[in-house]
Amino acid sequence: MASNTGVVPGNTFDWKKHLYMGIGVFLFILVQYSPMWPDAVDPLGKHFALSPQGKGAIAVFLLAGTWWVFEVVPIGITSLAIGVLQVLYLIRPADKAFKDFMDPSVLFIYGSIIIGLVFTKTGLTRRIAYKMLAIVGEKTSMIYLGCFVLTAALTHIMAHTAVAATIYPLLVAIYGMYDEGDKQTKFGKGLFIGMAYVAGAGSIITLLGAARGAVAIGFFSSIMHKNIGFFELTYYMAPIGWLMTFLLWGYFMVVLKPEKKTIPGLRERAKRLNIELGGITVKEVVAALIVGTAILVLGATAIMKSAIPGFVPPNKTAVLLISTILFFITGILDINDLEEVPWNIILLFAGAMSIGFCLWDTGAAEWMAINWLTLFKEANWFVFILSIAFFVMIMTNFIMNVAAIAISLPVALVIAPYLGVAGEVILFSSLIVAGMPFLLLVGAAPNAIAYDSKQFTPGEFFMYGIPASIILMLVTGLAVKVIWPLMGMPILSAGG
């Protein structure tokens, strides 16, 4: 019998979804069709005009941010809208707007996800998971800690994207033993969101954790004519990265305390399942060798680049994709495995690259950075440093963290001498927050990889990220005011 309500049975109008979709569109129209905005003026009096294309980039940026947070459409579809709007509104030509969707960084994420698929298919993931559970035991608090410490430690020797893709199936295997099926739980949310957060925390400690460190140091060296070595970065960043790792563990034990204190019989169950896996297989050995070799090459070349002036390392994406090709050559993967690739996640980062380059190419990012940082040109030195960190933290949630640093460092380093601030503290405080975008999935690949668990929504990720970002800023302030001065880092320049 037909319903007389005018609504198709089983379907309800999702007014919240349409409201947030409308807000995104409204912000886009408001900015796109507003009169031209005033120039940004740096401390030396140089003017930076915001072009119509730059204003359009900010309009797209606001729409995408709103749609991503509230997931009004699949996150990958929002990314496609980013490319389409750039072309339709003549912000950037199509060959630029869509070329970014195949940027090397996007392909690096693809290669990292393939490694995760291989670990799952060969059984390596379950083998590692069972071994770890046999060690950490049955307390869910210790399972949290064990997973977080393992994730953070691995980012010291390999890119955090690859770590997240490798750890993710391990967490899936662990969560499967929580005996809640696919249902969302506090334990599931904390496990996967926590993995994403600590992957960022660990990645700041060495140059191997992410590209942002090497790029920022190169940028700093060219401006300040000073060199920062591989081990110098680790010396200053290790206390901060590990402090954040343990603070995040405590944070998730409070806000996402697992429903069960223990999983009775887990240790014995893990031991039994490990025995049932049998001996290690040839495919597991081959997969481990391929991945291990790729990690060694990436790590060795990163160290050589830092230690040998003029050394040009092979492109990291090319190195990682060699492993992908080898997986198919050796028969570990076949064409059916391509259907398991989460293209929604890859499209998400493709769109992130496109909007990042759009803000950069049109000058919108530089205009925003100058307007923000010049507000603090006469502030106390401590406030100025934290204002830079705050700007980088917010921007790195929307665009590439390398770009967030690149647009803020030059301006900050121009203002710094007027306030008697040393360049080193600006560099390192920027690197802390650039590694930990806790608000948006698009901020870092581990965030999006964790989202594939379906344990949380983008909105939940954002809400849990607000207190975590406050903790991050407090730790950054502690580093600037207490930890780094005790370690010998110059905070104030001569005469400051």
N, C-alpha and C positions, 0 to 999 in steps of 0.2 A: 504493500500500500504506500502511495507516494506521501511524502511529508508535506504539510501545508505551511511550513515555516519559511519556505523560500531558500533553505540551506540544504544542500545535498547531504543525505545521511552519512555519517562517518567523517564529514569534513567540517572543520570549524575555522573561522576567520582568525588568523594569528595577527591581532592588531599590534602587538609589540614589534613583531618583525617588520611590518609595514611602516610603523612609526619610525623605527630606526633607519629603515631604508629611505624614508622621506627626509629625515634629518640630514643624512649624508648628501642627498640630492640638493636640499636647501642650502647647505654650506657651500657646495660646489657652485651653485648659481649665484649665491651672495658674493662670493669672492671673484668668480669669473667676470661678472658684469658690473662690479663696483668700479668707481673712478680710480685712476692710477694712484698708487700709494707713494708717499714721500721717499726720498733717497735715504739710504743708510749712510752715516758719516763715521769714519774710523777716527781714532785719537789724533791722527796726523792731519785731519781735515779733508781727507780724500772722500769723494762722494761715490756711492754705488747705487745706481738707478735700478729699480725693479722693472724689467721689461714686461710687456703684455704676456709673453710666453712664460716668464717667471711667475707672474700672478696666476696664470693658468695652471702651472705646476703645483702651486700651493693649493689651488682649488681641488685638483685631482688627489693630492696628498690628504686633504681633509676628508673627502668622500671615501677614499680607500681605508683610511684609519677607522672611520665610523663603521663601515661595513665589515671590516676584519674583526673588530672587537665584538660586535653583536651578531656576526655570522648570518647576515640577512640572506645571503646566498652562499653556496659552497666557497670556501676561501680561495680556491683556485680560480673560480669564476670571477671573483673580485679582481684578481690579478689580470685576467683577460680584459676587464673593463678599463684597467689602468692604461693598457696599450691602446685600446680603441679610442678612449677619450683624448689621449695625446694626439692621435692622428686626426680625428674629426674636428678638434678645436685648433688645429695647426700649431700645437705647442712644440711638437717635434715631428719630423718626417717619419713615415712608416719604417724605412730601412734602419732607423735608429731605435725607434720605440719598440719594435718587435725583435730586433737583433739581440737586444739585452736578454730576451727569453732563452737564448742559447749561450749566454755568457759562460766562460770557463768555470766560474764559481758555481753556477747552476749544475753544470756537468760534474763538478767535484761532489756535490751533494748526491747526484744520481749514483756516482761510483761508490760513495760511502754506503748508500742504502743497499746497493747490490751486495756489498760485503756482509751486511746484516742478513740478507736473504740466504747467502751461502752458509753462514754460521748456523742458521736455523735448519736449512735443508740437510746439511751433512750431519747434524747432531752435536756439533761442537758447543752450541749454546746450552743445550740441556746438560751436557757433560760438565761444563764450567759451573752452571747453576747448581747442580747437585753437589759438586765439590764444595762450593761456597757455603751452601746451606748446612752441609755437614760440619763446617767450621764455625759459623756464626750461631748456630743453634736455632731454638724454637721461639725466642722472644722477637716479637715484631719490631720492637725498638732497635734491636741489634741487626735485624734484617735491613731496616732503613739505613743504619750506620754502615753496615758492610757494603751495601750497594753504592752508597754515596762515596765512601772512601775509595772503592775500586774505580768508580767513574772518574773521580778527581785525579787519582794517581795515573790512570791511563792517559789523561790529557797532557801529562808532562812529556810524553814521548810520541804522541800522535794527535792529529787534528781533532778538535772536539766534535766536529761533525761525524768523523769516522768512528769516534768513541761512542757517540750516542747511537749510531746505527748498529754498532756491535753489541752494546749493552742492552738496547731495547728488546731484542728477542729473549735475552736472558731474563729480563724483568717480566716479560710475558709468561715465561716458564715458571718463574717464582710465584707470580700472582695466581697462576693456575692451581697452585697448591694451597691457596688461601680458601679454596672451596666455596667461592661465591659466584662461580660461572663468569658470565660477561657483565654482571651487575656492577654499577658504579658504587664504589665504597670510599670511605676516607683513606683507607690503606692504599687503594689503587691510585687515588688522586695524588697522595703524598709520594708514593713510589715513583710515578712517572713525571710529575711536575718537579719533584726533588731532583731526579736524575738530570733534567734539563738545566736546572739552576746550578747544580754543583759542577756540571760539565763546563759551564761558563767560569765558575770560580776557579777550577783547576787549570783552565786554559790560559789564565793570565800569568802563570808562574814561569813558563819557558817560552821560547820562540817557536817551539814545535806545536804548541797548542792551537795556534791560529795565525793567519797571515797578518793580522792587525799589528802585532808587536814589531815585526820586521819593517813594515811600511812606516809605522809611526817613528821608529828609531831613525830610519833613513831620512824622513822628513825633518826630524829634530836636528840631525847632524848637518843637513844642508843649510838650515837657518841659523843654528847656534855655533856651528863649526866645532862641535864636540862629538865624540864617539861614545856610545853606550854598548858595552860588550855583552855577550851571551850570558855569562855568569853574573855580571853586575845586575842585569834585569832580574834574574832568578833570586839573587841575594835580597833585593828589596821587595820582590813580589811574593815570595814563598810564605812569609808570615801572614800576609793579607789574604792570599788565596785559601790557605788552610784554616785561618780564623773564620772566614766566610763559610767554608764547608761545614765546620762544626756548629756555627751559629744557625745555619740553615737546617741542620739536623734538629737542633733544639726548637727552631721555629715550627717545623712540620710536626714535631712531637706535641706541640701545643695546639696548633690550628687544625691539624689533620691527624690527630691521635688515632691510631688504628682501633677498630671496633674490638679486636681480640688482642689481649696482651701476649698470648702465645698461640702457636699452632701445634697442639699436642701431637706427638709422634712424628713431627716433621723431620727431625734429624735421622731417625731410623728409616723413615720412608725415602728420604733423599739417598741414603746409602744403598737401600735396596734397588731403587730405580737406576742408580749409577751402575750397579752390578749387572742389572738387566740389559744395559746398553751394550755389554760385552766389550771386547777389546777394541782399541782405536782402529778405525778403518783407513784404507788407502786414501779415500776421498778426503777424510778429515786431515790426514797428514799433508796431502797436496794443497788443500785450501789454506791450512795454517802456514805452509811454506810460502805460498803466493802472497798472502796478506803480510806475513812477517817480513818478507823481502821488500815489499812496497813501503812498509813503515820504516825499515832501516835506511832505504834510499832517501826517503823524504826527510828523515831525521838527520842523516849524515850531510846531506846537501844544505840543510838549514844551518847547521853548525859551521860548515865550510864557508857559506856565504857571509856569516858573521865574522869568521876568523881570517878569511883570505880576501884582501881588498881586490876588487875587480872580478871575483869569481862569479860566473853566471850559472845558477843551478838550472836543471831541467824543470820545465813547468810542472807544478805539483798535480794539476789535473791530468796531464798526459801520463804521468807516472801511475796515478791511481786507475786510470782507464785501461792501462795495460793489464792490470789485475782482472778487470772486468772481461777483457778479451780472452785472457787465459782461462777463466772459469768456463767459458763456452768451448774453447779449444780442447780442454781436458775432459769435457763431458760432465763436469760438476753441475752446470746449469744447461737448460735447453730452452727452446723458444717459448714453451708453456710458462716458464718462470717469469717471463716479461709481463705476464698478466698480473703478477703479484706486486709489481712496482706501484707504490702509492703516488699516482700522477697528480693527485690533488695537492700533495705536499710539494712536489717539484714545481708545479705551476705557481704555488704560493711564493716560492723563492724567486721564480722567474719574474713575477710581478714586482717583488721587492727590489730586485736589481733594476728593473725598468724605472720605477718611481725614484729610486736613489740617483740614478744617472740623469733622470729628467730634472730633479732639483739642482743637481750639480751643473749640468750643461747650460741651463737657463739662468744661472746665477742666483736662483732663489735661495739655495742653501747658504751661500755666502752672505746674502742680504739679511737673512734671519740671524746668522751667527753674529754679525757686526752689530745689529740692533740690540741683541741680547747682551753681549759682552760689554758694549760701551755704557750700558746702564750701571756697570760696576767699576768704571775706570777710576773713580775717586773713593772706592770703598776700602775698608780694612783689607789687608793682604789675605787674611784667612777667608773672609767672605768672598773675595775675588776668586781664589782657587776653587772654593766649593761651587761658585756660580758656573765656572767652566765645567767642572765635573757634572753638575746638574744638567747643563745644556747637552753635553755629550751623552749622558744617560738617557735623556728623553729622545734625542735624535737617533740613537742607535737602536731604539725600539721600532723605528720606522724605516730607516735606511741602513745601508752597509755601515758597520762600525768603522771600517777604514775611512769611509767618506765623512762620517761624523767627526772623526779626529782631524781629518785633512782640512775641513772647513773651519774648525775652531782653533787648532793649534797656531796657525800663522797670526790670527788676530790676537790671541791670548799672549803670544810671545812678543808682539809689538807693545801691548799694554803693560806687560809684566815689569819692564825696567822702571816705569814711572812709579810703580808701587814697591819697588825694591824686592821683587819676587824672583827666585832662581828658576831657570827654565826646566831643570830636572823635575822639580815637584809638579809642575804643570803636566809634563809628559807622563809621569807615572800615575798621577791621580786620574788623568784622562784614560789611561789604559785599564785601570781598575774597573771603572764604570762601563767602558766600552765592551768589556767582556761579559757583562751580566745584565742583559736586557730582560727584565723579569715581567714586563707588562704585556707585550704583544707576541703572538706566535711568530710573526714575521721578523722579529728581532734577531733570531739566531736559529740555525738549522736544528739544534737539539730540541728547541721548543716545539717546532712543527713535527719532528719525529715522535716526541712524546704524545702529541695530540692524536696520532694515529691509533693510540690505545683505546680511544673513545671513552676514557675515564673522566673526562672533564670537557667543558665547553670553553670557547675563547673568552667568554665573559667571566667565567670562574677563574681562568688563568690570569686575567687582568686584575680581578679583585684580590686574589692571593698575592699578586705581584706588587700591590701598593705597599703593604707593610714590609715586604722583602726589600723593596727599593729604598724605603726609609732606613732599614738596617744597613743597606749598602752605603748610603750617604753618611750615616753615623760612623761606620768603619773607615770610610775614606777620610772623614774629619779626624778620627783618632790616629790614622796613619800620618796625616800631615802634621798634626799638632804634637804627637807623642812618639809613635813608633819609629818613623823615619829619622827624626832628629837624633834619637838615641842610637840609631844604626849608622849615623854619620852622613846622611844625605843633606846637601845644602838646600835650605828652604828659602832663606833670604839672600839676595845678592849683595855685593859690596855696597855699603851705604844704605841698605834697606833696614 
